[in-house]
Amino acid sequence: MTTATAPALDVDAVRAWLSYLGQAPGLLSICSTGNWAGRAFEDVEPATEYVRHLDAQGAEGIYARVTTLRERPTRRGGAELSHAFFGLWADLDIAGPGHKATPAPLPPDEDEARHVLAAAGLPEPSRLIHSGGGLYPWWLLTAPHILGDDRAAVEALSARWQEAIARGAAALGYHYGTGVGDLARVLRIAGTVNRKEGLARPCRMLPHTGPSYSLAELQQAAPDRAPAEPVRSMHAFVQPGSVWSQPGMDSGSPFDALADTATWSDLLIPHGWTLVGTERDGAELWKRPGGTSEYSARCGHNGVPVMVVHSTDAGLPAGPGNHLTKGRVFAHLNHRGNESAAASDLRAAASGDPAAGPARALPGHVLAAIAQRCRLTPWTPPRAAAPAPGGDDEDEQAGPAKTAAARLVDLAEANYRVFLGQDGEPYAAELDGSSIVRPLRGRAGLRQQLSLDAFTQTGKPPSTSALSDALNVLEAKATVAPPEVVHLRVARAGNRLVIDMGTQDGRLIECGPDGWKITTSAPVLFRRTALTGAMPEPLPNGTLDAFRSGLNADEENFRLIVGWMLHTLIPDEPHPVLGLVGEQGTAKTTGAKHIVGIIDPSPAPTRSAPKDAEDWAVTASGSWVVPLDNISSIPPWFSDALCKAVTGDAMTRRALYTNSDLAVLAFLRPVLMTSIEAGALRGDLAERMLPIELQRINPAQRRPESDVRAAYEAALPGTLGALLNLLCNVLAALPDVQATNLPRMADFTRFLIALDKVTGWTTREDYEDTFTDLADNVIDGDPFATAIRDRVHKWGASDGTAKDLLAWAEKPLDVWQAVDTRAPKGWPRTPRGAAGALARVTPALIAAGITVDRYKTSDAKRERRISIRRAHMPPSSDGRTVTPDGSDGTDFQPSEPHPHSDQGKRATSDGSDGSDGSPPLLNSKRRGEQARGPGSKGVGTQPSEPSEPSAGLSDQREDPGRLPGRSRTVGRCTGCGEPMTLITPGQVCHPNADCESRAHGR
């Protein structure tokens, strides 16, 4: 038995490639994984020896820059240091270990990677390097080009080159990342070893030699984002007998031939479009079916063969940023935007296949051009008719007849198209245009439907092995199709919202500024889960009265609940976490069920708290609204997960049955939870909360649950209709909303402003009224924040460094209070930790009426300082702790920000001050109204009211000589101004004649 040897460094190949690069003026830049700065060399031999040295150290990857450097950089060096340009390149990954997750699959092998380059319509590469994980095609210049003032133009050329490859990859259903075209890019050196993921694969030069090009030829060959001239296919540059010209290789894209030969009339007239005019530059103006504007799209503007759609109701991507080629137009009009399916249809029709789709309606000369461009052979009928699908393999006749699995695949493709959703799962969509998709496996999946269809046709069930093989093929086909977005319950289509009613007939509700309607199709796709329930049919003239009477909330909170419910029907905006809180007997769970039953009905209207992140991922992915019941505590991981669900951030977990594969879970969800007392909230979650306190039910008014449920269900159609009417009115008012000084949940607040405009309610003010109570919750749950709040209320302001802040917060709140030297849990131990802890609670302190400023001193030291004070207290100007001489600060008027801070330069924090970048929780008016002092709402909730400070004790600083681990009560002598140890109550100075004389003399 022989053992394969690991590949070794090919020094000759390294020297040969570096010798080519070394012909250009400038410095060769060599680097390795983990040492991206690397080294720069004037000669090839020292560079080769450095590569040998890096390989001997076992470097994971050894790279050379794609340009030479004009000078030695201090670090890696950006594009501005590029000196000589060798040519254009690509970095085309091939599926295998070591690559990040991509939205579409990578080419599976080298041949498919070559197909991508062919589909891109680019010239033949000069050289091909296999990196061990992909292909590096190089289009080399006949002579190196020295970069000067044209550097930006060369960068733009490289970007166009990468975009062309990305379009070629997308046409074949593959992914290509375009971010590899910058002039500071490094690529593996031919002859080195790729040791990524612990593997050892050679990076080698492939036996391919193509032509070199002038810069002008590359500029001419580079297709624009929307090319004005037909793009030259790679076969135009292929030399006969070269390695690049491989038998059976698809030498052109059907979209190229379509662009060259088809007219806009060939594509648009079959779909009811009308040519309404022609402009001076030859551009054609087309009007969509049922269009009310003068024209709906412009085609061929300034000679560029693309279509720009101006109508959002045309069923095509609209807006000036969408330049649609003829191939994309054909794909959208005939194949719901699936370009891979459109290309297959064009090839089938061009070859004469009678099973081809809409492409058969194209003129004969167009199909002939496609057949010639793609080198298609004429279609011939199958040698034998396939038996009915679903029979067992043992029953099949000998000969070329299809297997049972193949017949099941044909049966599926006759009714469905398969693709990957944005979640990476394969789905099947009916070809008749239904918006409800099926998963390939699982409950109500394609496997079940395919089994039923086969049984209906043949009278016997298909075998398990045939079904399994067919599903495997369909999953493989889904991976090469362009991914599509699949929604859950709600989606946006232009300026309209689409809601999946969850009914068996697939009905949808379409909402817009002009009203709502029930329909059976929309240009969006929905998936369903076991938690998707059916909505009632809404009544156009319904009211909210019955829903209001069954919900145990006061009028202000009821209106906030209605606003939250309406906002959950907007799918692409963050929604605050609705928290129904109250003591026992306030019908929190019943209220949660009623709310969820209207906007996202489910057989499980409430769920228990998840045990861990894995359990949370399952809970949150199954329904649009995530209702959690009886939350008793919110641990840090759960707080983070809730915040991510609000904003739509992604989380990763290990895929099942694998050790290295990852599943990426990204979902934006409205979350509802009920709780008697969830404990202290972290600041980031508190800013995303909408707390609603429910009232206790009077025992005399309590009704049996069956009566409550019956009344609620009877009112459901009218309640849903009333909410939809209100939603349409809010959507009409939203574009006119101009709002400033918005809190963290800015989209939700803007929605409430529109709701108030429509109804005359005050939901925005009511929502912002909750901020102070939430801020107190955050502060009470953080010992450091509590210490700051209590000391500011008692002593006044503090102004000093982070070290001063930590010492100030550690001082006893009362001069006779015993000090526990053990720090509470969560207490910062260093000045840097104190600054970070303060940053986390700064928004809550601001909401509680405490101003926090960070600034640098104006002297030569430029010392970083922190100023903390009550919002109505004037700032310190001398850097000392400020105390209002026996007053609690209520006589001070609102003041400007600290003279050295940057608070006045910005409306909100951008994160540069150490905070989390969140905007102020209250606008200036409301903050002033709610921060009038310890007795105002939400601020004076400390266990006890702070006492008046004694004279001479207001500016209490830590004694510099205090021993660690021992407590000592200190003050400041009013005679000499130095720290002193307090011995007797009321002491104001050191117990010596000099200090006593000065103290009493004042």
N, C-alpha and C positions, 0 to 999 in steps of 0.2 A: 504494500500500500504506500503510495507516494503522497507527500504533503506539499501543498502549494506554497511556494515561497512568496513573501511579501515583496512588492515592487520596490526597487531601489532608485536612488537619484540617478538620472541620466545626465551626467555632466556635459557631455557633448551636445545634447539637445538644448540644455540651458545656455551653453556658450553660443550656440548657433542663433537662438532667438534673441539673446541680449546683443549679439553682434549686429543683428539687423536693426534693433532699436538704437544701438550705439552709433549708427551712422548719422543720426540727427545731432545737431548742435545742442548743447545743454548737458545737464546732469541726469544720469540714470538714477531713479528712485526705487529702492528695494525695501520691502517691509515684510512683516510676518504677523500671523494672528496673535493679538495681545501686545504687539509692538508696532503699532500703525505709523509711528513717526519714522521708524526705520533709519536708513542711511542713504546718502547720495554719493554717486561715484562719477568720476570723469572718464574712466577707462573700463573696458569690459572685463579684463582679468580680475581686478580686485572685486568687482561686482559678483563675478562667478564664484570666487573664493568665499565671499560673504554668504552666498546661497548655500555653498557646501557646509559652511559653519552652522547656518540655521537648520539645515537638514540633520546634521549630526546631533543637534539638540532636540530633535524630534518635533520640530515646529508643525503645527496642525496645517498651516497653509503658508506658502511663500509667494509673494506677489510682486509685480512690477507695475509702476504707474503707466497709464496709457499715453502720457506726454512726458517730455523731459522737463526739468526744472531750470529756471533761469538763475536761481541762487539757492544756497543751502537754507532750508527752512529751520526755524527753531522747533517747530512741531511737525505735523504731517504736511501742512501746507495746503492752501485752498487752490481753486481754479486760477486765481490771479497770479500764481507763480508759474503757470504753464508757459513753456517756451516754444517747443517744437511739437508739431501734430503729425502723427504717422498715418492716420486714416480713421475710418469709422469702425465701430465694433458693436457687438451685442453680447449679452450674457443670458443665454437661453437655457433655463433649468430643465432637467429631465427628471421625471418622477423617480423617487428613491429616498433613501435616508438622508437627513441633514437639511431638509428644506422646511421652511415655515409653512403653516397652513395658508392656503390660497382660496379665494372665492370660487375658482374654477380649477379643474384638474390640470396638472402639468402634462406635457407630451410624454407618453409612456416609454419611448425609446428614441434612438438616434434618427431612425428613418422618419418618425413623426415630427421630430424637431426640424428636419430638412423640409418637410412639407409646410411647416409654419413659415419658414423663410420664403418658400416658393409662393405661398398664398399672400405674403406681404407685398409682392410685386417689386422686389428690389433686385439689383444686379447680382450676378454670381459673385460669391465671396472670393477674395484672393487666397486666403488661408483659412483652414478650419483647425481649431484646437479643441480636443475633448478634455474638459477640466476634471474629469472623474465624477462630476455630478451634473454636467450639462455641456453645451456647445458654446465656444467662443468663435463666431465667425468674424473675420477681419476683412474689411474692404480697404486695402492699402493704397497709399498714394505712390505715384511714380517717383516722387521726391518729397522729403519731409517739408512741411509748410511751417514757416516761422510765424508765430502768432503775434499780432500787433494790435492795431485799432480794430481789426476784424474779429477779435476774440468772441464778442457777443454774437456775431453772425455765425461763427463756427459752432458755438454752443446751441444756437437755434437749429442749425442743420442737424446736429446730433440728436436733439430732442425730436425733430420730425422723423428721423430714422427710427428711433425707438417706438414712436407712436405707430409707424407703419407696421412694425413687427407685432405690436400689440393688436392691431386690427387683423392682421393675418392669423394670429393665434385665436382671437375671438371668433373668426369665421369658421374655424375648425373646432370650436368648443374648448379651447385651452386658455390658460392664463399666462400672461407675460408682464412682468413688472417693468415699467418705463423709467424707473428712477436710477438707471445704471448708465446714463449718458453724459454725466458731468465730467469735465476735463480733469478732475482730481480722482477719478475712478482708478482702482487698482484691480488687476486680473492675475490669476495664477500663471506662473511661468511654465511654459512647456518644458517637460523633463523633470519637474518636481513631483512630489508625492502629496496627494490630497488625503490627509489623515482626519478629516472631520468625522465626528460621531465615533471616534476610535477605530475607524476602518482605514485601510491603506489602499488607495486607488491611484493609478498613475495619471498624471496630467500630460497628455501626449499630443504631438502634432499628427493630424490625420493625413493620409496620402492624397491630398487634394491641392492642386495648384490652379488658381484662376487668374484672370488678368488684373493688372494694377490700373488705377484710374487717376486722372487729374482731379483737382478739387472742383473744377467747373463741371466735370462729368458727374461727380457725386451730387453736386447741387442740382443738376438737371434731373438726375434719377430719383432724388428724394421726393416722395409724394407729399403734397400739402395735406393739412387736415381735411380739406375737401379739394382734391386735385382739379386744376383747370384743364389739364390734358390727360388723356388715357395714360395710366401708369404702365411703364414697360415691365413686362413680366420677366422673371429671371431667365427663362429659356432664350430670350433674345441675346443674352450675353454668354450662353453656355457654348463652349467649344466642343465640336463633335468628338466623341470618345472620352471626354473628361469624366472624372469620377462623379462630378455633380450631376451629370446626365444619366440618371438611373432608369432602367426599364420600369415601366408601369407607374412612374412618378407623375402625379397630377401637376402639369406644368403651368396651369393657370386657374384663376378663380372664375366661376360662372358670373360673379358680380362684375368682373372686369368687362367681359363680353356684353353683359347687359347694359353697362354704362356706355359702351362704345356704339351699340347698334339700336337699342330701344329708345323710343321717344317718350316724353312725359305723357302723351296721349295714350300710348300703349299701356301704361301703368294705371292711369287715373280714370279714364273714361269707363272701363268695365266696372268701376265702383261708384259711378254716378257723379263724378266730378265734371265741372263745366269750365271750358276755357273762356274767360271773359275779357281778355285783353292782352296786348303785347306792348312792352316798353321799348324805348329807343335803343337800349343796349341788347335787345333781343330777349329779355326776360319775359317769361310767360306768367300771367296772372290767372290763377285757378280758384274756383269757388266750390266749396264742399256741398254735398247734398243737404238741402234744408238750411243752408247758410243765409244769414240776414245781412252780413256785411257786404261791401262792394266786392271784395275778394278775400279768400281764406289763406292763400299761400302764394309765394313767389318762387318760380323755378328758373334757374340759369341766370341769376343776377350777375352782371359784369362778366358774362361768359363762363362762370364757374358752374359746372353741372351738378348743382345740389339744390335741394328744396328747403325753404324756410317757411314753416307753418306759423300763421299768426292767430289761428283760432284754437282755443283749448278744447273745443267740442268736435275736432276733426278726427279723433281717434289716432292721432300721430303725435310724436313728441313736438311740442310747440315752444316758441321763443327764439330770439336771435342767437342763442348759444347752441341751438340744435341744427346743424347743417346735415341734411339727410341726403345720402347718395341714393341713386336709383335702386341699388340693392337693398338698402335699409327700408326704403319706401315699399318695395315689393314685399319684404319680410313683414312689415307692420300691417299692411293692408290684407295680406293673405295668410300669414302664419303667426299673428299676435306678437310680432317682433322677434320671433325665433329665427335668427339668421342661419343657423345650422340646418333647420328644417327647410328654410327657403332655398338654400343652396342645393340640398338633396332633391327638392322638387324641380329645380331648374335642370339639374343633370338628368333626372329621370325623363322629363319632358323632351329634352334635347336628344336623348338616345331613343325616343319613340316608345317608351314604356306606357302602355295604356292605363296603368294604375297611377300615373303622375297626377298631381293636383292642379291648382289654378294656373301653373306655368304653361299648361297645354294651350291656353288661350292666347299666348304671345304669338306675334307674327312668325312665319316660318323662317325668315332670314335671321331673326334674333336667335331662334333655337339652333339654326345651323351654325351661327357664329359661336354659340356656347359649346356645341359639340366639337367644333374645330379647336377652340381655345383649350378645352379640357381634354382633348384627344379621346373622345368617347367612342365606343364601339356600338353599332346599332343593337337595339334590344331584340332579343329572340325569345319566343315563348318557351316556357319550361318543358322539359322532355316528357314529363308525366304529371298528371293532375294530382295534387295533394289530397289525401283523404281528409275527412272531417276532423277537426281538432279534438284532442283530448284522449284518443285511444292509447292503450298501453303499448309500450315499445314492443312487447312480444307479439302483438297483433299486426304489426306493420308488415307490408309486403316487401319483398326484396327489391332492390333497385334504388333509383335516385329519389324516391319519395321522401318528403320531409319527416323528421321525427315528431313525436307528440309534443315535445317541448317547443320545437320550431313553429308548429302550427298554433300553439298557444301564444307565442310571441306575435305571430301574424294577427291572431284574433285581437290581442290587446292593442296593437298598433292601428288596427282598423277603427278603433273607437277612442283611443286615448293617445296622448303624447306624454312622454316622461321627461323629467328634468329634476334638478336639484334646487331646493329652496335655499333662502339665505341662511338657514340654520344647518345646512349641509345634509339634510335628509332628502331622500328621493320621493317625488310625488308624481301622480298621474292626473292629468286634466282631460276632461272629455272634449272631443273635437267639435261637439255641437255648440261650444261657446259657454257652457255652464261655468259659473265662477267658483264652484265648490270643488276642491281637489281631494284626491284620496292619497293616503300613504300607500306605498307599495305593499307593506306588510302591516299586520296588526288589525285592530278593530276597525270594521268598515273599510278595510283596505282593498287594494286592487287584487290581491290574492283571492280574497273571498268572492269578489265580483267576477273574476276570471273563471273561477271554478263553477260558479252558477251559470255563466254564459256558455261555457263548454258543455255543461250538463243539459242546458236547454237545447243546444244544437244536436247533440249526439245521443241523448237519453241515458248516458252513463257518466259517472264522475271521472275527471282526469286523475291520473296516478299522482301520488305525492312527489315522486321523483321528477315527473314531467313538470309539475307546478314549480318545484324548487329550482330546476334548471332554467325554466322560463323567467322566473323572477330574477335570477342571477344575471341573465342576459339583459333584462330590462333595467336593472340597476346599473349595469355597465353603460348602457345607452344613456341613462340619465346623467352619468358623470361627465359625458362629453357634450351634453347640450348646454347652452348658455343658462346660467342660474337665473332664477326669477324670484321676486319677492312674494311671499305667501303671508297673508295677514290672519289675525285671530280676532273675530267679532267685528272690529271696526277698521276702516281703511280710508285713505284720502284719494280722490280721483279729481285732479285739477282743483277747482274751488268748491268742490262738493265732497260731502262725507258719505260713505257707504257703510251700512250696518247689516251684518249677516243675521237674519232673524232666527237661524237655527232650525228652521222647519225642514221636513223631509223633501218638500218640493223645491228647495233651494231659493226661496224668495229673499229679496233684499230690500232695504229701505234706503232711498237716496235723499239726502238733505242738502239744501243749498240756501243762499240768501233769498231765493224766490219761493221757497216752500219745500215740501217733502212729498215723496210718492213711493209706492211699492212697485218693485220691478223684479224681473227674473234674471237679468244679466247686467254686468257692469265691467269696465276694463280693469278689474282687479281680481285677485284670487284669494280665496279663504280656505283655511284648514279648520277641521273640527276635531275635538277630543271627546273623551268620555265625560268631561265636565261641561260640554256645550249643551245648554238647554234651549228650548224653543221660546221665542217671544210671542206674546199675544198679538193679534192684529190691531194696530192702534186706531182709535177713533178720532176723526179730525176735530171734533168739537168737545174734546174731553176737558176736565178741570183737575186741579191738584187738591181739591177740597177733601176728598176721602183719604188721600195719602197723608195730608196734613193732620187730619184728626186721628190717624192711627200711629203717628210718630210722636214720641214723648219728648218734644223739645219746645223751647220757647220760640217766639217768632223770629228773632235774629238768627238763632242757630238753625232753624228750619230753612231759612233763605240761604244760609251758607251751605247746607246739605244739598239743596237744589242746585246751587252753583257748582258744587263739586260733581254732582251727578251729570250735569250737562257737559262739564269740561272733560269727563272721562270718555266722552264720545268723540273727542278730538284725538286721533291716534298718535300724532308725532310731537306732542308737547309734554313736558314733565308735569305730573299731577301730584299735589301734596298728599301725604298719608293722612287719611281721614281717621281720627281717633275718637270713638264713642266712649266716653268715660262717665262714670257715675257709680253710686253705691249700689248695693244689692236691691233689686226690686225696681230698677229704672228701665227695664225692657231693652237692654243693650243688644242682646242677641237677636231678639225679635226685630228691632229696628234695623240691624245689619242685614237680616234676611230679606226684609222688605225692600231695602235699597238695592241689594244685589239682584233680587228677583225682577226688578224693572230694567236695569241697564245691561245685565249679563246673567240671565237665568242659568241655573245650574242644579243638577240633582244633589250637589253638596254645597249649599249656599254659604256655609261657614266651615272653617277648617281649624285644626289645632295648630299650635305653634310648631315650627319645624325644629328637629333635634340638632341638625348641623347644616352646613352649607350644601351638602349633597341632597338632603331632604328638602331644603329650600328651593333648589333648582327644579326639582320635580314638582313641588307645589306651585311655583310661580309660572312654569311653562305650560300648565294645563288649562288655564283660563285667562281671560282678559283682566277682569277684576279679581284681585286676590284677597278674599275675606278671611281674617284670622280672628278667632274667638278666644276670649279669656286669656289675654296676654298678661302674665304676672311679672315678667322681667324681660329686659332687652339686653342681652350680653353684647359685648363689643362687636363680635363677628356678625351678629344679627343686625345690629345698628348699621354696620357697613353695607350689608346685603340690602337692607331697605333703602338706603341712600342710592345704591346702584340701580335698584329697580325703579326709583323715581326718575333718575336721569338717563336710564337706558344703557349704562356701562356694561361691559362684557365681563364674564368670569369664565375661568377654564376649569375643567376637571378631566380626570383620566377616562378615556373611552373604555367601555366594558370589554372584557376578555383580552385586553392588551396591556403591555407594560409601558409603552412609550407613546402611543397615539393619544392625542388630546381631543376633547370635544369642547368647542367654544360655545358658551351660552350667553346670548345677548338679548335682553328683553326689557322693554319699557312698560311698566305695569302700574295701573292705579291700585293702591293698597288700602284696605279698610281693616281696622282692628278695634276690638272692644277690650276694655280693661277697667277694673276697679281702681288699680294703682299699679302702673307699669314701672314705678321706680324712677330714678333720675335718668334724664335723657342726655345724650351727648350733644354737643353744640351743633354738629352738622345735621343730625337727624331733627333736632328741635326746629331748625330753620325750614325744614321740609314738612312740618306737621300742621294739620288743621284740627285742633282739639274742639270737640263738641261735648258739652256737659249736658247729659240728659237728666230730666227731673224725676223725682220719685213719684210713683203712681199712688194716688189716693186709694186706700183699700175700698172705699165706697164706690169707686169708679172702675175697679178692676173687673175685666170680663174674661170668660173662658177662652182659652187659646183657639178652640175650634171656631168660635164666633168671630174672633179677630181675623183669623185666616180666611174665613168665608167672605167677610166684608172686603178684605184686601184683594182677594182674587177677583171679586166682582167688579172692583174699581180699576183693575190693572189696565184694560184697554184704554179707558179714558185718561188714566194717569200718564201712560206712555204717549198718547196723542198730544196731551197738553205739554209734556216735556219737549216733544219734537217741534211743536209750534213755537215754543219759547226758544229753542235752539236755533231755528231758522231766523228768527228775529235778531238774535245775538250775532249770528254770522253776518247778517246784513249790516249791523252796526259796527262790527269789529274794525273794518278798514278805516273808519273815521276816528278811531281812538288814538289820541296823542297823549302818552303818559310819560311822566318823568319820576325820578326818585323811587324806582320800583325795588321791592325787596328781592330776596333770593328766588322765590317762585314768581318770576316776572311775568311769564306767560299766563299763569293762572290769575294773577292780579289784574292784568290787562283784560282778561276775559270777564272778570267781575265788574270792571269799569263799564264794559259794554252791556253787561246784564243790568247794572244799575241805570244805565241810560235808557234801556228798554222798559224797565219795570218801575223806576222811581225808588228802588230799594237802596240800602246803604251797605251792601255786602263788602265793599272794599274796606270801609272804615271798620266794620265789624271784624273782618279778617285781621286787620292790623292791630285791633284791640287785643288780640290773643297773644301778640308777640311778647309783651311784658311778662305775662304769667309764665310763658314758656322760658323766657330768659331767667326768671327766678328759679324755675325747675333745674335749669342747667347749672346755675350758680350754686344752688343748694347741694347738688350732687358732686361738686368739685371742691375739695377742701381749700385749694389755693385761691380759687375765685371767691369762695366764701370769706376767706381771710382778707382779701383785698376790699371786698364790698364793706365788710364790717369796719375795717380801719378807715376807709374813706369817710364813712358816715360818722365815725366818732372823732377822728383826728383831723380830717381835712385831706388836702392834696399831698401827693408825693412826687418828687422830681429828682431823679438820679439815675445811676447806671443800673444794669440788671443785677449786679451784686448788691447795690443799695436796696433794690426792690426786694430781693430775697431776705435780707436782714430785717427790713421794715415789716415784711409779712410775718416774720418769725417772732417779733416782739409781742409780749403779752398784751392782750386787748385792754386789760385793767391793770393798773400799777401794782395792785395787791394780789393779782391772780397768780396762782402757782403755775409754773411752766412744766409741761410734760416734754421731756427732751426727745421722746420717740416721735419721729415724723409720721403723720398719718399716711395711709395708703394713697399713692398718687402724688405725694408731695415732691416737688422738684428738689434735687440735691445739689445742683450747681447753678451758677448764674445763667449759663446757657439754657439749662433746663427750665429755669424760671421764665426766661424770655419766650421759650416755646410754649410753656403752659399758659402764659398770658395771651399769646397769639390765638390759642385755641378757644379761649373764652371771651376774647375781645368783643365779638358781635353781641354776646349775651350781656356783657357789662354795659355796652352802649345802649342796648334796649332797656336796661335797668337805670339809665340816667347817669352813667359814669363814663367820662370821656377818657380815652387812652390815646396819647400822642407819642410817636417815636421821632426823634430828631437827632441831629449832630450839632455839637457846639460850634460856634463860629470862630473859636480861637484856633491856634496852630495844632492843638491836640486832636481836634475833630472827634471828640468823644461821643459815643452813642449813648443817648439818654432816653429815659421813658418818663413821661409826665402823665399822672393819673389824678383825676379830680372829679368832683361832682359837676354836672353839665352847667350849672349856674355859677360856678366858682371861678374867679379869675386865676390865670396861670401864674406860676412862679417865674420871676425874671432873674433870680440870683442862684438858682440851682438848689435851694434849700427846701425842706419839707414845709409846706404852707399850712398854717393853722389859723383860723379866724378868731383868735384871742377870746376864747370862751363862748363864741357863738357857734351854732351848728351850720352856718353857711347859708341860711335861708334869706339873709338880708342882701346877699350879693346878687347882682343882675347877670343875665346871660352875657357871656364874653366871647371874644374872638378866639380862634384856635391859638395854641401856643406860638409865640413869635418865631420859633425856630422849626416848627413842625411843617409837614407838607399837607396837613389836613385841608387847608383852604385851597390847595391846588387841584383837588380831585373831589368828585362827587361820591365816589365809592372807592373801596380798597381794591387794588389790583393784585394783591398778594405780595408786593415787593416789601411790605413792611413786616413781613413775618406772619401775617394773618392768612386765612385760607382764601382770600380774594373775594369774599362775599360782600355784597352791598350792605349798607346800614339796614337794620331791621325795621326802623321807624323813620318816617319822614320828619323833617325838622319841627314842624308844627306839633305833630302828635307826640314826638319825643319830649318837647318842652312841656306839653300839657301833663305828661305822665311822670315827669321827673321833678316834681316840686319839693321833694324832701322825703324824709322817712315816713311821713304819714300818708303820702300819696299812694295811688293804686299800684300794686305790684312791687313797690320798692321797700316799704317799711314792714317787711314780713320776717324780720329777724326775731329770734326767740325773745330777746329783751331789747328795750330801747336803750341806745348808748347814753351813758351819763355825760355830763358836761366835763370837759378836761380841766384839771387844776392849773392854776397859773404857773407858768414856768415848766410845765410838763408836756406842753402840746407838741414840741419838736423833739420827740424822744428818739434818740439814736442808740445803736448798740455800742456798748463799751468796747473799744478796740482791744482792751486787755482781758476780755472775758475768756475764761478757760473753757475748752470744749467739754461738753457733757455736764456742765454745771449751769444752773440758772441764776441770774443776777438782775434785779430790777434797777434800771438806770434812768436818769433824766438828764437835763441840761441846766447847769448853774446859770441863774439870771445875773450873777455878778460878773464872772469871768467868761461865761459862754462855753466852758468846757464840760464834757460829760461828767456825771457824778452818780454815785450809788445812793439810792434813796434809803434813809434810815428811819425817818419818822414821817407820819402822815402830814401832808401839807408842806413838806420841805421844798424850798425854792432855790437854795444855794448851798455851796459847800459850807460846812460848819467851821469857818475861820473868820476872823475879824475883818479881813480885807474884803472877802466876797460878801459878807453880811452887810458891810458898810455900803458897798456899791449897790447891792440889791435893794436895800431900804432907801438909799439915796435917790434911786430912780422913782 
